[in-house]
Amino acid sequence: MRTKLKTAVYKKILGSFTLLTAALSLASFANAQYKPADFGDAVDQISSKITLPNSFSGGNLTIAVYCQADVPVSGVLDNVSCFESTGNSLEQETAAALGQTTFIAAEDNGQAVPVRMQFRVIFSRTGDQPDIVMLPNLGTLQTQHGYEYFAPQERIDQPAWYENYKATDGAGKVFFDKGRLTRVIATVNIDGTVKSVSTLDARGSGKRDAGRIEKVLVKSTFVPGFVKGKAIEMHYVAVVNYQK
């Protein structure tokens, strides 16, 4: 990574992907008020659109592409953003493939609701796992919850933090990129409300942006985080970057 900050951000995110020896099993949300947006057959959909580069042929390369996308009630992804730190071409190819992909929409008491979802697409060719695996989180809480947990998903039919931040003339672009970052962390309750917010990283003019993000993030509503089908209190990190 180019900066000490990014090294800290992605050290936990990258983790070890040798544990991904089988396709993810679907968690049961039968007794939950909420159901997070899920991948459905998205792996099959994007597998037909992406060809792994020759550099994967040796079997010792694993690349994680970190993505964010709006999942409307139709499930057809919109506003896809992806970030990949190694400089491979998979960042743009993954975003393009996801733009033609359908997920399973989130639910609130049985009604489909639109959310903004963060997830990883893992590419590898090791022989003991699929070439493409998708995980419903960015991996920052993988030490606590394992790799299959569902990160909180922001309701975009409710006041959404980034849109409200932009309305205050916020200068950052949403999600990760190679530029300077401002990060604000929220604690999301099991009912989807925000318990607390605080700034993780902000430098220079980003300190003003962090204050703006805190004010709007605390008013946001989420489908809460889930571990093994159970809603739990979980952190969510709002990120803007200043890549030109």
Beta strands, then each sheet from edge to edge (+ up, - down):
strand 1: 34-35
strand 2: 62-71
strand 3: 78-83
strand 4: 106-108
strand 5: 111-113
strand 6: 115-124
strand 7: 132-135
strand 8: 153-155
strand 9: 173-174
strand 10: 181-188
strand 11: 194-201
strand 12: 222-223
strand 13: 225-227
strand 14: 230-232
strand 15: 234-241
sheet 1: 1+ 4- 5+
sheet 2: 3+ 2- 6+ 7-
sheet 3: 3+ 2- 6+ 8- 12+
sheet 4: 9+ 15- 10+ 11-
sheet 5: 13+ 14-
end
